Amino acid sequence: MTACITGWAHSKFGKLEGETVESLITGVAAQALDDSGLDAGDIDEVYLGHFNAGFSAQDFTASLVFQASDEFRFKPATRVENACATGSAAVHQGIKSIEARRARHVLVVGAEQMTTTPGPEIGANLLKASYLPEDGDTPAGFAGVFGNIAQAYFQRYGDQSDALAAIAAKNHKNGAGNPFAQMQKDLGYDFCRAESDKNPFVAGPLKRTDCSLVSDGAAALVLSDTQSALGMDKAVAFRATAHAQDFLPMSKRDILQFEGCATAWSKALADARLEIKDLSFVETHDCFTIAELIEYEAMGLAEPGQGARVILDGDSQKTGKLPINPSGGLKAKGHPIGATGVSMHVLTAMQLTNSAPDGIQISNPELGGIFNMGGAAVANYVSVLERIK
């Protein structure tokens, strides 16, 4: 244990009127510092997770964190980007600074403003997280990429529409209790399962309820070395972290295996001396419901092609054997790209300190797992957290 989360902040996710990238960043930065009990002058380094890719005209954003306090001036600040795993990439970079003893306290912020961009441009921006020579002309953009993955999965293992609808319904039910979530409505299984005017097919077998939301939002956390953290008000330690980067072209791998995800989970669990069943809950990257289904298999909850039983047997429900996405996940909470991974870490820390919103709090959790991915299982980040104070 070399680093701990000692403070955090989380904005609401959704279409946030009157906000800018700058206001989102400075808002959570100031709140996270206040929550940790530290001043900006105590921070040794800053990392900002911001994907952008055309969403914001302001493309040089690391120093926007400094707008929260003049005391940040002349401190190292770096913007980190790794597609939809940008937030976790920033967190992991902060941990490395502490492991290298270059910093005692690091501020990590993740932010994105997406809803001010016209619809066609949103799709084009997101598609930049794919391998353009192969996927650049995919109809429906990134939804089309995962629609193709879903179709291939159905062809190999059979129609999984019931499982995808059950995943969507679970995450919307969980999100209904999360005040940070963009969509706080329990849609029910029947609505998610049936095609309708309000739930049309978007790409391949994926309907609107199978796709995460276009969102604005931000989250921030303070990382501290363990010795310092033990003298602070609270400390949620990193039991293990892992990052496995895979090939960008899907043609170079079996996309239905999510091998980078499996590799990251295997390494993190081995380093933590744990098995997946030892975790109290997991926040996983459900950019599309088919992603969560395949992730069940990659994290070791089911054999390839058998992920459906995890949701259909109720194991991943909030009251199941291993709750998956008690926050509502990207599906209901929203997916502001740069903020997503930081949000996952913040909400996991909240769970482990029993300070999560009442509607999503798991009963007495001890260990929390996080999986955040960029692209189609290209950038794969796993964290295992436990409270030590």
C-alpha positions in Angstrom: 0.0 0.0 0.0 1.8 3.1 -1.2 -1.1 5.5 -1.8 -4.5 6.2 -0.3 -7.5 8.3 -1.2 -7.9 10.9 1.5 -10.5 13.3 0.0 -12.9 13.5 -2.8 -15.6 15.4 -4.7 -18.2 14.5 -7.3 -20.5 16.8 -9.4 -23.8 15.7 -10.7 -23.6 14.1 -14.2 -25.9 15.1 -17.0 -26.6 18.1 -19.2 -25.3 20.8 -16.9 -26.5 24.2 -17.9 -24.3 27.2 -17.2 -21.2 25.1 -16.6 -17.9 25.2 -18.5 -14.9 22.9 -18.5 -13.2 25.3 -16.3 -16.0 25.6 -13.8 -16.4 21.8 -13.6 -12.7 21.4 -12.9 -12.4 24.1 -10.3 -15.6 23.2 -8.5 -14.5 19.6 -7.7 -10.9 20.5 -7.2 -11.8 23.0 -4.4 -14.3 20.5 -2.9 -11.8 17.6 -2.8 -9.2 19.7 -1.1 -11.7 20.8 1.5 -12.8 17.2 2.0 -9.2 16.1 2.6 -8.4 18.9 5.0 -5.5 20.1 2.9 -4.8 23.4 1.2 -3.7 23.8 -2.4 -0.2 24.6 -1.1 0.0 21.1 0.4 -0.4 19.5 -3.0 2.8 18.4 -4.7 1.5 17.5 -8.1 -1.7 17.7 -10.1 -3.1 15.4 -12.8 -6.1 16.2 -14.9 -8.0 13.6 -16.9 -9.6 15.2 -19.9 -10.3 13.4 -23.1 -11.7 16.3 -25.1 -11.1 15.1 -28.7 -13.0 18.2 -30.0 -15.6 18.6 -27.3 -14.0 21.7 -25.9 -12.3 24.6 -27.8 -10.0 24.9 -24.8 -7.7 22.0 -25.5 -4.8 22.9 -23.1 -6.5 22.3 -19.8 -4.0 21.1 -17.1 -3.5 24.6 -15.7 -7.2 25.2 -15.4 -7.0 23.4 -12.1 -4.9 26.3 -10.9 -8.0 28.5 -11.3 -9.2 26.9 -8.1 -6.4 28.5 -6.0 -3.4 30.7 -6.7 -1.4 28.4 -4.3 -1.2 25.9 -7.2 1.1 28.2 -9.1 4.4 26.6 -10.3 3.4 23.1 -9.1 3.7 20.3 -11.7 0.4 19.8 -13.6 -0.1 17.3 -16.4 -3.1 16.4 -18.5 -3.6 12.7 -19.0 -5.6 11.0 -21.8 -6.3 7.4 -22.6 -9.7 7.4 -24.3 -12.6 6.4 -22.0 -10.1 5.2 -19.4 -8.6 8.7 -19.1 -9.8 9.2 -15.5 -8.2 6.0 -14.2 -5.1 6.8 -16.2 -4.8 10.1 -14.3 -5.4 8.3 -11.0 -2.7 5.7 -11.7 -0.2 8.4 -12.7 -0.8 10.1 -9.4 -0.1 6.8 -7.6 3.2 6.4 -9.5 4.3 9.9 -8.3 3.7 8.8 -4.7 5.4 5.4 -5.3 8.4 7.2 -6.7 8.4 9.5 -3.6 8.2 12.6 -5.8 5.0 13.6 -4.0 3.2 13.1 -0.7 -0.1 14.5 -1.8 -1.5 14.5 -5.4 -4.7 16.1 -6.7 -6.4 14.2 -9.5 -9.3 15.7 -11.4 -11.4 14.2 -14.2 -13.8 16.3 -16.3 -15.6 16.5 -19.6 -18.3 18.7 -21.1 -20.0 16.8 -24.0 -23.6 18.1 -24.3 -22.7 21.4 -25.8 -21.4 19.6 -28.9 -23.8 18.9 -31.8 -24.9 15.3 -32.1 -23.0 14.3 -35.3 -19.8 15.8 -33.9 -20.3 13.8 -30.7 -20.3 10.6 -32.6 -17.2 11.7 -34.7 -15.3 12.7 -31.5 -16.0 9.4 -29.8 -15.1 7.3 -32.8 -11.6 8.8 -32.5 -11.2 6.2 -29.7 -11.4 3.4 -32.3 -8.9 2.3 -35.0 -9.9 4.6 -37.8 -8.5 2.7 -40.7 -10.8 -0.2 -39.8 -13.7 1.4 -37.9 -13.7 5.0 -39.1 -16.7 4.6 -41.4 -18.8 2.5 -38.9 -22.5 3.6 -39.0 -23.7 4.9 -35.6 -20.2 5.7 -34.5 -18.9 4.0 -31.4 -22.3 2.5 -30.7 -21.9 0.8 -34.1 -18.5 -0.6 -33.0 -20.1 -2.2 -29.9 -23.2 -3.2 -32.0 -20.8 -5.2 -34.1 -19.3 -6.8 -31.0 -22.7 -7.6 -29.7 -23.7 -9.2 -33.0 -20.6 -11.3 -33.1 -21.2 -12.4 -29.5 -24.8 -13.4 -30.4 -23.5 -15.3 -33.5 -21.0 -17.3 -31.4 -23.0 -17.9 -28.2 -26.6 -17.3 -29.1 -29.1 -14.4 -28.6 -28.4 -12.6 -25.3 -31.1 -10.0 -25.5 -32.6 -11.1 -22.2 -29.3 -10.7 -20.4 -28.6 -7.3 -22.0 -32.0 -6.0 -20.9 -31.5 -7.4 -17.4 -28.1 -5.5 -17.2 -29.7 -2.3 -18.3 -32.6 -2.7 -15.9 -30.3 -3.5 -13.0 -28.2 -0.4 -13.6 -31.1 1.9 -14.1 -32.7 0.6 -10.8 -29.4 1.2 -9.0 -29.0 4.7 -10.6 -32.4 5.7 -9.4 -30.9 5.9 -5.9 -27.8 7.9 -7.0 -28.2 11.7 -6.7 -25.1 12.2 -8.9 -26.6 10.1 -11.7 -27.8 11.6 -15.0 -30.8 9.3 -15.2 -32.5 8.5 -11.9 -35.3 6.4 -13.1 -36.0 2.7 -12.7 -37.0 1.8 -16.2 -37.8 -1.9 -15.5 -36.9 -5.0 -17.4 -39.9 -5.0 -19.7 -39.1 -1.5 -21.1 -35.4 -2.4 -21.6 -36.2 -5.7 -23.3 -38.8 -4.4 -25.8 -38.2 -2.3 -28.9 -40.4 0.8 -28.8 -40.5 4.4 -30.0 -38.8 5.4 -26.8 -36.3 2.5 -27.0 -35.4 1.9 -30.6 -32.6 -0.2 -32.0 -29.4 2.0 -32.3 -26.8 -0.4 -33.7 -27.1 -4.1 -34.3 -28.9 -5.8 -31.4 -28.3 -2.8 -29.1 -31.2 -0.6 -28.2 -31.1 2.9 -26.6 -31.2 1.4 -23.1 -28.1 -0.6 -24.0 -26.0 2.6 -24.5 -24.4 4.9 -22.0 -25.4 8.6 -22.0 -23.7 11.7 -23.4 -22.8 13.7 -20.2 -21.1 16.6 -18.6 -19.5 16.2 -15.2 -16.4 16.1 -13.0 -14.9 14.3 -10.1 -11.7 14.8 -8.1 -9.7 13.0 -5.4 -6.7 13.6 -3.3 -4.0 10.9 -3.1 -1.7 10.7 -0.1 1.2 8.4 0.8 0.2 5.9 3.4 2.1 7.4 6.3 0.5 10.8 5.7 -2.9 9.3 5.2 -2.9 7.5 8.5 -2.7 11.0 10.2 -5.7 12.3 8.2 -9.4 12.0 8.7 -9.9 9.0 6.4 -7.8 6.7 4.2 -8.9 4.3 1.5 -5.9 2.4 0.3 -5.0 0.9 -3.0 -4.6 -2.8 -2.3 -3.5 -3.2 -6.0 -3.6 -1.6 -9.4 -3.0 -2.9 -12.9 -2.9 -1.5 -16.4 -2.9 -3.7 -19.5 -2.9 -2.0 -22.9 -3.9 -4.0 -25.9 -3.7 -3.6 -29.7 -5.9 -0.9 -31.1 -7.1 -2.8 -34.2 -9.8 -5.3 -33.3 -8.6 -7.4 -36.2 -5.5 -8.3 -34.2 -7.4 -9.9 -31.4 -10.5 -11.9 -30.4 -12.6 -9.0 -29.4 -15.1 -11.2 -27.6 -12.4 -12.2 -25.1 -11.6 -8.8 -23.7 -8.1 -10.2 -23.0 -6.7 -6.9 -21.8 -9.5 -6.7 -19.2 -8.8 -10.3 -18.1 -5.1 -9.6 -17.9 -5.5 -6.5 -15.7 -7.9 -8.3 -13.4 -5.6 -11.3 -13.1 -2.6 -9.2 -12.2 -4.4 -6.9 -9.8 -6.0 -9.8 -7.9 -2.7 -11.7 -7.8 -0.9 -8.6 -6.4 -3.7 -8.1 -3.8 -3.6 -11.8 -2.9 -7.3 -12.0 -3.5 -9.9 -13.8 -5.7 -12.7 -12.1 -7.4 -15.2 -13.6 -4.9 -13.4 -11.8 -2.1 -14.6 -8.4 -3.3 -17.6 -6.7 -1.8 -18.7 -5.0 -5.0 -17.3 -3.9 -8.4 -17.8 -0.7 -10.4 -17.2 -1.8 -14.0 -17.2 0.0 -17.4 -20.7 -0.6 -18.9 -20.4 1.9 -21.8 -22.7 -0.6 -23.5 -24.5 -3.5 -21.9 -22.6 -6.0 -24.0 -19.4 -4.7 -22.4 -20.6 -5.5 -18.9 -21.7 -8.9 -20.1 -18.2 -9.7 -21.5 -16.5 -8.2 -18.5 -18.3 -10.7 -16.2 -16.4 -13.4 -18.1 -13.1 -11.4 -18.3 -13.1 -10.9 -14.5 -13.6 -14.6 -13.9 -17.3 -14.7 -12.8 -18.2 -17.0 -15.7 -16.7 -19.0 -18.6 -16.7 -17.5 -22.1 -20.2 -17.4 -23.4 -21.8 -17.9 -20.0 -21.8 -14.4 -18.7 -25.6 -14.2 -19.0 -26.1 -16.4 -16.0 -24.3 -13.9 -13.8 -27.1 -11.3 -14.3 -30.0 -13.8 -14.9 -29.2 -15.6 -11.7 -29.1 -12.3 -9.8 -25.5 -12.6 -8.8 -24.6 -9.0 -10.0 -27.7 -7.4 -8.4 -27.1 -4.9 -5.6 -28.2 -7.7 -3.2 -26.4 -10.5 -5.1 -23.2 -12.4 -4.5 -21.1 -9.6 -6.1 -22.9 -6.4 -6.7 -21.8 -4.9 -10.0 -22.3 -1.1 -10.6 -24.3 -0.2 -7.4 -23.9 3.4 -8.6 -25.9 2.7 -11.7 -22.8 2.5 -13.8 -22.1 4.5 -16.9 -25.5 3.3 -18.2 -27.5 5.4 -15.7 -24.9 7.6 -14.0 -23.6 9.0 -17.3 -20.2 8.9 -19.0 -18.4 12.2 -19.2 -15.3 10.6 -20.6 -12.5 12.2 -18.6 -14.4 12.1 -15.4 -15.6 8.5 -15.5 -12.6 6.7 -14.0 -12.1 9.3 -11.3 -15.9 9.0 -10.5 -15.5 5.2 -10.2 -12.7 5.7 -7.6 -14.6 8.4 -5.7 -17.8 6.3 -5.5 -15.8 3.2 -4.4 -14.1 5.2 -1.7 -17.5 6.5 -0.6 -18.8 2.9 -0.4 -15.9 1.7 1.7 -16.3 4.6 4.2 -20.1 4.0 4.3 -20.6 7.6 3.1 -22.2 6.8 -0.3 -25.7 8.1 -0.9 -28.2 6.0 1.0 -29.8 4.7 -2.2 -26.6 3.0 -3.5 -24.7 2.2 -0.3 -23.7 -1.5 0.0 -24.0 -3.1 3.5 -20.6 -3.1 5.2 -18.3 -3.4 2.2 -14.7 -4.3 2.8 -13.1 -4.5 -0.6 -14.1 -2.6 -3.8 -13.0 -3.4 -7.4 -12.9 -1.0 -10.3 -12.5 -1.7 -14.0 -12.3 1.3 -16.4 -11.5 0.8 -20.1 -10.6 2.9 -23.1 -11.7 2.0 -26.6 -13.0 -1.5 -27.2 -11.0 -3.2 -24.4 -7.8 -1.4 -25.5 -6.8 0.6 -22.3 -7.6 -1.6 -19.3 -7.3 -0.3 -15.7 -8.1 -2.2 -12.5 -7.9 -0.9 -9.0 -8.7 -2.8 -5.7 -9.5 -0.6 -2.8 -9.9 -1.1 1.0 -10.4 1.2 3.8 -7.6 1.4 6.4 -8.9 4.4 8.4 
